[in-house]
Amino acid sequence: MTLHALTKPWEPMSYGFLDASAKREIRRKMIKAIAVPGCQMPYASREVPMARGWGTGGLQVSLTLVNPSMRVKVIDQGADDSVNAASIRRFIARVAGTPTTMDTLDADLIQSRHRIPEEVLREDQVLVLQVPNPEPLRPVQPNMSIARQMHADADYGRMWLQLYEQIVRSGRVMQGASYPSLVHGRHVMTPSPIPRWDVPKLHMAKHLTILSAGREKRIFAVPPYTRVEPLVFSDVPYKVEDHAGLTCHRSGTRGFFMNEIPQDDGSSIFEVSDSEWGVKAIRRRDGEEVAMGETWYKNGTMPS
């Protein structure tokens, strides 16, 4: 036995980094996830050149869907220029030859960590959400075998009890990000750690949303025009973050989700979380002709 006998001739990597069998499996699981909205589908999560927990699930879905004519946008908590977003965007462009963009209107595929853009997505766009923990029942049932059975039986009584206890103890539902939501009237999912502000954007949306957890090896989906209803009691309505009265100190925009930036004197200033929306607003304010799409929220409220 020689070292030469154990090696293979050099071959270029598969298009989009993932091999054909990996892409076939992920595509099959995505189709199943679309057919059963909100239901988690297990898949064999592959190794990619980044640490698990930093978006490997979303990256695998994006690498499976991309083609040379598809424009890709990657955001991290609303920002296009964060280290994680820039690294993923550069990697996808390098292994798939896809053009990239920061404009939501120009993107065909949007991979996001913890945010949904403020501009309404179209039917021909796909949103890929990175998910660190896909199991909404984990806080109330740590045994995953029992949790799977509870999903099969649509037994979500413990989740309702958890929300009720929060109201009794704190006077309101304390659940912020990852708010449990009922999809298509059947499965409860955790819509990624997006803020409560973004959950209504999934309800009857025109676009397809794929949620993938690489570390937990689960994929689930929200197809277009599908009901996504946060778990709420009839006498305690669902409330999003109250950002209607906040103004972005850079762009001057109001009525959108804001990041709070503490100052040395103890005060705070605010900046619109969707960085590209803020850039567009600044460019328009400076006299440029900039295409700005329709937004989900109007003056801090979601139209019914």
N, C-alpha and C positions, 0 to 999 in steps of 0.2 A: 504494500500500500504506500503510495506516494502522495505528497501534497498536491501535485498536479492532477492526480486522479480524482481528488476530492473537490476540485474547483471547477467552475463552469466558465465558458467564454463570456466576456463582458457583453451585456445587452442593455439597451436603454430602458429606463423605467417605463411602466405603463402610463398611458395618457391619464393625467389627473392623479398620478402617484399610486392610487389603489389598483390592485390587480382586478382582472375581469370577474373572478368568482366573488370577490368582496362586493363589487358594484352590483352584481346580479342579486346577491342576498339582500343588500340594503334596499334595492329597488323593489324586491318582492315584499319586504317588510313595510316599506312606505305605502305600497298599494293596499296591503292589509290594514294598515293604520288609517288610511283614508276611508276604506270600506266600513270600518267600525270606529267612528269618531271618538276620540278621547281614550280609547283602550290602548294600554301599553303592549307593545310587541317586542319580545326579546330578540336580540341579534348579536352576532359575534363581533364585538367591537375590535377593530384592528389597531395596531400600533401606528401612530403617525409621529412625525418629528416634533412633538410638543408634549408637555406633561399632561396626564389625565387630570381633569378638573379645570383645565384652561380652555375648554371649547373643543375637545377632540370629537365629541358627538356631532356638534354642528358642522365641524370641518369635514367629517366623513360624508355627511349628507350633501354638503356643498360640492365636494369633489366628485360625488356620484352624479350630480345634476348638471354640472357645468359643461359647456361646449365652447368652441372658439368664438362664436358669435354672441355669447351671453355676457352682458355687462354685470359685474359683481360689485356690490357695496358691502362693507363690513363695518359695524359700529360696536362700540363697547360702552354700555351705559349712556348711549346717546352720542358719544364722541367718535368721530372718524379718525382722529389723529392720536388716539391713545396707543401705547406700545403694543398691546395685545391686538387691537384692530389692525394696525399698520402691518404687524408681522404676519397675521393670517392673510390679509389682502395681498401682500407681497408673495407669500408662498403659493396661493391659488393662482396668481398670475404667472408665476414661474413654471409651475408643473402643468398648467392647462392652457397657457397662452391666451387667457381671457382678458379682455379690456376691463379696467376697473374705473369706478366713478365714486364720487362722494354725493352726487345729486340723487335724491330719492326718486325723482321723476324719470331719470335716465336708467335706473337700475332694473335689471331683469330678475336678479337674485339678490336678496338682502339677508346676510347673516348677522345676527344681533345677539348681544349679551345684555339681558336685563332691560331692554327698552324696545318699544315699537315707535317708528318715526311719527312725527306729528302730522305729516301729509298723508292723506288717504291713499292706500295702495290700490292698484288696478287689478282686474281679473287676470292679466297676463304676467303678474308679478308673483314671486314665491318668497315667503318669509321663513327663514330658518332660525329657530330660537335655540340657543344653548341652554341646557338644563342640568344643573348640578345634582338635584334630587328629584326624580320623577314621581315618587310615591307620596300622594297626599295623605295616606293613612299612617305613614310612619310615626308622626307625633302621638297618635292614639293607639297604634298597634305595631310595635317594633318587630313582631314575628311576621316575616314576609309571606310565609306559607298561609297563615291565617288571613293576612291582608288580601292575598290573591283570591281567597275564597269569599271574602267580604265583597270584593269587586264583582265576582261572579253572581253573588246573591243580591247585588245592589243594596247592601247593608251599610248605610252611611250614618247610622244613628249616633255613633261615637263622635263623628265630626260635628253633627248638630249640637251634641252635648258640649263639645269643646267651645263652640261659638257662644252657646248659652251661658256657660261659666264665665267667659270673658265679659259678657254684658252685665252679669250679676256682680262681678267683682270690680269692673272698671267703668261701668255705665255705657260702654260702647264696645264694638268688636275691635280688638287690638291687632288682628291679623293685618299686616301691611303687605309686603311682597308675597308672591306665591299664593294669592288668595284662592282657596278651593272653589272650583267652578264646575257646574253640571253641563256636560256637552251633549247636545242632541237629546236631552231628556233622559239619558241613561247612565253614562260613566262620569264620575267625578275625577277631574284632573287637577294638577297643579300647573298653572300656565307660566312656568319658568318664574324666576324671581323678578318678574316685571312688577312695577308698582300698581296699586289699585287703579291709578289713573289710566293705565293701559288696558286693563281687562275688558272694558266695554268695547274697545276697538276690535276685539275678536268676534263679537256678536254679529252674526249675519254679514260678515265682511266679504268683500268680493274676492279677496286673494286666498291662496292656499297657504296654510301655516304648518310647517313640519317642526316638531320639537324632538330633540335628540339628546340623550344622556350617554356619553361615551364611557364614563367610568362605571355607570350602573347598567350599561348595555340595554337600553330601552329606547324605543321610538314610539311616538304617538302623534296624532295629527288633528287639525281642525280644517275640514274641507271648506270650500267657499259656500257662503249662504247657509251656515250652520248655526244653530242656537248655542250660545255660550252664556250661561246664567250663573252669576256668583251666588253662593249659598247665603240666603238672607231670610230672616223671619219677616212675615207680612207686616208686622207693626214696627220693625226696625229696618228702615230702608238702607240700601247699599250707598255708601258715601265714598267719594274719591278724595284725594288730598286737596285741601282748600288753597289753591294757588291762583285763583282768579284775580286777586288784588295785587299780585306781585309783578314787578317790572324788571326785565333784564337790564342790568346796568350797562351792557355793551350795545345791544341792538335796540333797546327801547320797546321790545315786544311785550305784550301782556296777555294773560289768559292761557298760558301754556305751562307745562311741567318745568319747574325750576330747580336748579342746584343751589343750595345755600352755601355761601362762602364766608366763614367767620373772619372778622377783622381784629386787628390788634387791640382796638379800644373796646372790644366786647360786642360791638354791633355786627350786623351781617349784611352782605349784599347778595344779590341773586343773579343767576345767569341761566338762560334757557338751556335745558338739558340736551335737546336736539341741536347739536353744534352746527350742522349744515343749514338748518332753518334759521339760526341766528346769523350765520354768514350771509345768507340770502337777504335777510332783512337789512343788514348793514349795507350791502351793495345797492339795494334798492333805495335806501335812504340817501346814499351818496350819488344817486342819479343814474345808476346803471339800469338797463332793461334786463330784468331777471324774472324767469318763469317761476312762480310760486304756486304750488298746487293747493287744492282744497284741503282744509284741515279737519280732523275729527272733531275738535273742540272749538266752540265759538264763545269767546269771553269767559273761558273757564268752565263751560258747561257743555255736555254732550247733547246735541239735538235729539229729540225723541223720534 
